Amino acid sequence: MKRSEIAGEMVLRVKDSTLVPNFPTWINAAVRAIATEFDLPKLKRIEPFVKAVTADTWLYDVPEQYDKKVFRCENSTRDPIALVDTLEQVIALDSDHEEQDTYVCVIGACDVRRKFAVYPKAADTLYLWYYEKPETLDTDDTPLVCIPEAFQLSVVVPKAVLIALETFPDMFIDAHGEPLVYWAEKYRQGLFGSARGDIGMIRYFAKLNPPRRHGGRNPLP
């Protein structure tokens, strides 16, 4: 859906026309928040980002389009590199950052500081897979791509309204009782489904990637 179509749904919910200029900001903030909270398949890199590293330093800026979570990394021989969750775990391996070798063996990223660290230092080439930033809906005609269209209204709209309520807690939204509680529940249903049988975005993703079986007998029917 285009940004204008999502904003049009918000017009039906927010009964204050003076707030309409804020809709693009709230919609983009909602998309960013959802991408941060959940692993959206369309933001998961298929091809690696190639990064040359040197034996001179252990700390690097993440790529411009990096958003979060290095989930796979290989060195120049295309051997897997061990992944750790924090920069501190890499630092603990060599607190003085003196060790050097032919290949990098360990990598850890910090999403907030937008840095990644390597151990040991090496003149190597890294192949990085990670989640990219969601697109910015910078015009009314810009389509939202990173969230499946079937869930864009049920997930993005309630999240955008929740963000709006943080800014304008007294704004009038449909008389559904306590606005914050109502929209938090609508957002939860958009994510995880409802009693009416709506599957929800997260359960939809789970069906796309069912758990893999590793040997053993077939389950009983």
C-alpha positions, 0 to 999 in steps of 0.5 A, a space after each residue: 500500500 502507498 503511504 497515502 492509503 495508510 494515512 487515509 485509514 488513520 483519518 478515519 480513526 483520528 478525529 482531529 484534522 489538525 493532526 493530519 500533517 503528523 501522519 507521515 511521521 507517525 507512520 514512518 515511526 511505526 514502520 521503524 519500530 516494527 522492524 526493530 522489534 521483529 525480524 521482517 523477512 524482506 529486510 533480511 539480506 540475501 546477498 552478503 555485504 562485502 567488507 575489507 578489514 585490516 590488521 590495524 584496527 578491531 572496530 568498524 562502522 556498520 554499513 549504511 543500510 545496516 539496521 540490526 543483527 548480523 546473522 551470518 558472517 564468513 571470512 575471505 576463505 568463505 569459512 563461517 565466523 563465530 557471532 557474539 551478541 556484544 562488543 564487550 564479548 569481542 573485547 574480552 577475547 583480547 582486551 589490549 587488541 594486540 592479537 593478529 592473524 590471517 583471518 577474522 574468527 569472531 565478530 560482534 555488533 552493537 546496533 545502538 553504537 552502529 559499530 562492529 568488532 572483530 577478533 583477531 585483527 586481520 587483513 581479511 575480507 568479510 561477508 556480512 548478512 544482516 537486517 537492513 533499515 526499513 524504507 522511508 515513506 517519504 512521499 504519499 506515493 511511496 509504497 510500503 514494501 517491508 511489511 506484507 500488504 495483508 497486514 499493513 493496516 492491521 499492524 502499522 495503523 494501530 502502532 502509528 496511533 499508539 505512537 500518536 497517543 504518546 505525543 497527544 494522549 488526549 486526542 479523540 479517537 473512536 469511542 472504544 473505551 480507553 484509547 491506549 488499551 484499545 489500540 494496544 490490543 488492536 496492535 497485538 491482534 495484528 501481530 499475533 491474530 485474533 479470536 475471529 480467526 485472523 492469523 496475524 503477521 508473526 504467525 504468518 511469518 512462522 508458517 513461511 518458515 516452519 521448524 526443520 526436522 533433523 532426522 528421526 521417525 516421521 511423526 504420527 498422523 
